[in-house]
Amino acid sequence: MPSTATRPARHYPAVRYNDLLTLQWLWAGAPCRWRGNVTVRFTEVPFSRLQRAGSLTHYDVLDRWRTRLRMQQPVPPLVVCATGQGSFYIHDGNHRYAALAEYFGDTASHARVRVALVVPRSGHFQYRWFGTYGTYVLVRVSQQGEAKPRSPAAAPSTGGFVTPLMTAAGISGPLQ
């Protein structure tokens, strides 16, 4: 009689989320060019597919997020955009990402996390390099259908690639 082995269930530490805290950041802290030009959809994605921004880590901020997670207090979902290569670039939440990686420990590569996926109403996010750092900026589509930088500040680029974003829209509203 053949035996059927069952895999032990993986235990992922529970994380409580507060979407309102993310929506507040979208209203007060997101780039101004996002106002009225993006929608947000809360969803779950594999933790392993998140791509950190190259920003500095402030260890006092990281410690506050570690403490919140240990105490089971809610944290805002990470604000991300799809890169077009199967990953999600973190616009807001790099300290939370680092705290979550420690919190999940060995199970991080298999865990799923709640994110606020930012989707342009028209256009896409495009990777731009600004000499000392790179990020994904919102690029709108002109009436002729060609991509145009949203503002002159976003125009300089030393190379990069266009990454069309998902066309599916989620929760919409007057978000930044």
C-alpha positions in Angstrom: 0.0 0.0 0.0 1.6 3.3 -1.1 2.1 5.9 1.6 1.2 9.5 1.1 3.4 11.9 3.0 1.9 15.2 4.0 4.0 18.3 4.2 3.9 20.0 7.6 2.0 23.2 7.5 4.2 26.3 7.5 3.7 28.7 10.3 3.8 32.4 9.3 3.6 34.8 12.1 0.4 36.8 12.0 0.6 40.4 10.9 -2.2 42.9 11.5 -2.6 45.6 8.9 -4.2 49.0 8.9 -5.2 50.3 5.4 -6.1 53.7 6.7 -2.5 54.4 7.7 -1.5 53.7 4.0 -4.3 55.9 2.7 -3.1 58.7 4.9 0.4 58.4 3.4 -1.1 58.5 -0.1 -2.9 61.7 0.7 0.0 63.4 2.6 3.3 61.8 1.6 3.0 60.5 -1.9 4.5 62.4 -4.9 2.2 65.3 -5.9 2.0 64.0 -9.5 0.1 61.0 -8.2 -2.9 63.1 -7.3 -5.8 62.1 -9.4 -3.6 60.0 -11.6 -3.4 56.7 -9.7 -5.8 54.3 -8.1 -4.9 51.9 -5.3 -5.8 48.2 -4.8 -5.1 46.4 -1.6 -4.0 42.8 -2.3 -1.6 40.1 -1.1 1.7 39.4 -2.9 4.6 37.0 -2.2 7.1 38.6 0.1 9.9 37.3 -2.1 8.7 39.4 -5.0 9.1 42.7 -3.2 11.9 45.0 -4.4 13.3 47.5 -1.9 14.2 51.0 -2.8 17.9 51.9 -2.3 17.2 54.2 0.6 19.1 54.4 3.8 18.0 52.5 6.9 17.3 54.5 10.0 17.7 52.0 12.8 15.4 53.8 15.3 12.6 53.7 12.7 13.3 50.0 12.0 13.2 49.3 15.8 9.8 51.0 16.1 8.4 48.7 13.4 10.0 45.6 14.9 8.3 46.5 18.2 4.9 47.0 16.6 5.1 43.6 14.9 6.2 41.9 18.1 3.3 43.5 20.0 0.8 42.5 17.3 -0.1 46.1 16.6 -1.3 46.9 13.1 1.1 48.2 10.5 0.3 50.0 7.2 0.6 47.8 4.0 3.6 48.6 1.9 2.9 50.9 -1.1 4.2 49.3 -4.3 3.9 49.4 -8.0 4.4 46.5 -10.4 7.7 46.6 -12.3 6.7 44.6 -15.3 9.3 41.9 -14.5 7.2 40.1 -11.9 8.3 42.1 -8.9 6.8 45.0 -6.9 8.9 48.1 -6.2 8.4 49.6 -2.7 7.6 53.3 -2.8 6.8 53.5 0.9 7.6 50.9 3.5 11.3 50.0 3.2 11.7 50.0 7.0 8.5 47.9 7.4 9.9 45.5 4.8 13.1 45.1 6.8 11.1 44.6 10.0 8.8 42.0 8.3 11.8 40.1 7.0 13.1 39.7 10.5 9.7 39.0 11.9 9.0 36.2 9.3 12.5 34.8 9.8 13.1 31.5 7.9 9.6 31.6 6.4 10.0 35.0 4.7 10.6 33.6 1.3 7.3 31.8 1.4 5.2 34.4 3.2 2.6 36.6 1.6 2.0 40.2 2.7 -0.7 42.8 2.2 0.3 45.7 -0.1 -1.3 48.8 -1.5 -0.7 48.3 -5.3 -0.6 51.8 -7.0 -2.0 51.6 -10.5 -1.8 54.6 -12.9 -5.1 55.7 -14.5 -3.2 56.4 -17.7 0.4 55.6 -18.4 2.8 53.5 -16.4 5.7 53.6 -13.9 9.1 53.9 -15.5 12.5 53.3 -13.9 14.6 56.4 -13.8 18.2 57.0 -12.6 18.9 60.4 -11.0 22.7 60.2 -10.7 22.7 59.0 -7.0 19.6 56.9 -6.8 16.9 55.3 -9.0 13.2 54.9 -8.6 10.0 54.3 -10.6 8.3 57.5 -11.6 4.8 58.0 -13.0 4.8 58.6 -16.8 1.5 59.6 -18.4 0.5 58.8 -21.9 -0.1 61.8 -24.2 -3.1 62.1 -26.4 -1.0 60.8 -29.3 -0.4 57.6 -27.3 3.3 58.2 -26.6 4.8 58.2 -23.1 5.7 61.7 -21.8 7.3 62.4 -18.5 4.8 63.9 -16.0 7.0 66.8 -15.1 10.3 68.3 -16.2 11.9 67.0 -13.0 11.2 63.5 -14.1 12.7 64.0 -17.6 16.5 63.5 -17.1 17.5 59.9 -17.4 20.8 58.1 -18.0 19.1 55.1 -19.3 16.4 52.9 -17.9 13.6 50.9 -19.3 9.9 51.3 -19.7 7.8 48.9 -17.7 4.1 49.1 -18.5 2.0 48.5 -15.4 -1.0 46.3 -14.9 -4.1 47.7 -16.4 -6.5 46.4 -13.8 -7.8 49.1 -11.5 -8.9 48.4 -7.9 -10.3 50.8 -5.4 -10.4 54.2 -7.0 -10.7 57.6 -5.5 -9.0 61.0 -5.4 -5.7 59.6 -4.2 -2.2 61.1 -4.6 
